[in-house]
């Protein structure tokens, strides 16, 4: 094993020991996992839906243009 693998093995071994011996550490690890998942989902949502993002602006523009064309077509058909 290399030195970095040994260090990782030692860190995870100590973490597993603490998780198995103390219930509060197990809860902490669970909460940290949920926190990381929440932050990832928040960043993904902001990237895909925030209007200041140029790609999202373009998508909104195209959708609005298509909607406007449908409305104009329906108005012209009623006349």
Contact map, one row per residue, 1 for C-alpha under 8 A:
1110110000000000000000000000000000000000000000000000000000000000000000000000000
1111110000000000000000000000000000000000000000000000000000000000000000000000000
1111111000000000000000000000000000000000000000000000000000000000000000000000000
0111111100000000000000000000000000000000000000000000000000000000000000000000000
1111111110000000000000000000000000000000000000000000000000000000000000000000000
1111111111000000000000000000000000000000000000000000000000000000000000000000000
0011111111100000000000000000000000000000000000000000000000000000000000000000000
0001111111110000000000000000000000000000000000000000000000000000000000000000000
0000111111111000000000000000000000000000000000000000000000000000000000000000000
0000011111111100000000000000000000000000000000000000000000000000000000000000000
0000001111111110000000000000000000000000000000000000000000000000000000000000000
0000000111111111000000000000000000000000000000000000000000000000000000000000000
0000000011111111100000000000000000000000000000000000000000000000000000000000000
0000000001111111110000000000000000000000000000000000000000000000000000000000000
0000000000111111111000000000000000000000000000000000000000000000000000000000000
0000000000011111111100000000000000000000000000000000000000000000000000000000000
0000000000001111111110000000000000000000000000000000000000000000000000000000000
0000000000000111111111001100000000000000000000000000000000000000000000000000000
0000000000000011111111111100000000000000000000000000000000000000000000000000000
0000000000000001111111100100000000000000000000000000000000000000000000000000000
0000000000000000111111100000000000000000000000000000000000000000000000000000000
0000000000000000011111111100000000000000000000000000000000000000000000000000000
0000000000000000001111111110000000000000000000000000000000000000000000000000000
0000000000000000001001111111000000000000000000000000000000000000000000000000000
0000000000000000011001111111100000000000000000000000000000000000000000000000000
0000000000000000011101111111110000000000000000000000000000000000000000000000000
0000000000000000000000111111111000000000000000000000000000000000000000000000000
0000000000000000000000011111111100000000000000000000000000000000000000000000000
0000000000000000000000001111111110000000000000000000000000000000000000000000000
0000000000000000000000000111111111000000000000000000000000000000000000000000000
0000000000000000000000000011111111100000000000000000000000000000000000000000000
0000000000000000000000000001111111110000000000000000000000000000000000000000000
0000000000000000000000000000111111111000000000000000000000000000000000000000000
0000000000000000000000000000011111111100000000000000000000000000000000000000000
0000000000000000000000000000001111111110000000000000000000000000000000000000000
0000000000000000000000000000000111111111000000000000000000000000000000000000000
0000000000000000000000000000000011111111100000000000000000000000000000000000000
0000000000000000000000000000000001111111110000000000000000000000000000000000000
0000000000000000000000000000000000111111111000000000000000000000000000000000000
0000000000000000000000000000000000011111111100000000000000000000000000000000000
0000000000000000000000000000000000001111111110000000000000000000000000000000000
0000000000000000000000000000000000000111111111000000000000000000000000000000000
0000000000000000000000000000000000000011111111100000000000000000000000000000000
0000000000000000000000000000000000000001111111110000000000000000000000000000000
0000000000000000000000000000000000000000111111111100000000000000000000000000000
0000000000000000000000000000000000000000011111111100000000000000000000000000000
0000000000000000000000000000000000000000001111111100100000000000000000000000000
0000000000000000000000000000000000000000000111111100000100000000000000000000000
0000000000000000000000000000000000000000000011111110100100000000000000000000000
0000000000000000000000000000000000000000000011111111100100000000000000000000000
0000000000000000000000000000000000000000000000001111110110000000000000000000000
0000000000000000000000000000000000000000000000000111110110000000000000000000000
0000000000000000000000000000000000000000000000101111111110000000000000000000000
0000000000000000000000000000000000000000000000000011111111000000000000000000000
0000000000000000000000000000000000000000000000000000111111100000000000000000000
0000000000000000000000000000000000000000000000011111111111110000000000000000000
0000000000000000000000000000000000000000000000000011111111111000000000000000000
0000000000000000000000000000000000000000000000000000011111111100000000000000000
0000000000000000000000000000000000000000000000000000001111111110000000000000000
0000000000000000000000000000000000000000000000000000000111111111000000000000000
0000000000000000000000000000000000000000000000000000000011111111100000000000000
0000000000000000000000000000000000000000000000000000000001111111110000000000000
0000000000000000000000000000000000000000000000000000000000111111111000000000000
0000000000000000000000000000000000000000000000000000000000011111111100000000000
0000000000000000000000000000000000000000000000000000000000001111111110000000000
0000000000000000000000000000000000000000000000000000000000000111111111000000000
0000000000000000000000000000000000000000000000000000000000000011111111100000000
0000000000000000000000000000000000000000000000000000000000000001111111110000000
0000000000000000000000000000000000000000000000000000000000000000111111111000000
0000000000000000000000000000000000000000000000000000000000000000011111111100000
0000000000000000000000000000000000000000000000000000000000000000001111111110000
0000000000000000000000000000000000000000000000000000000000000000000111111111000
0000000000000000000000000000000000000000000000000000000000000000000011111111100
0000000000000000000000000000000000000000000000000000000000000000000001111111110
0000000000000000000000000000000000000000000000000000000000000000000000111111111
0000000000000000000000000000000000000000000000000000000000000000000000011111111
0000000000000000000000000000000000000000000000000000000000000000000000001111111
0000000000000000000000000000000000000000000000000000000000000000000000000111111
0000000000000000000000000000000000000000000000000000000000000000000000000011111
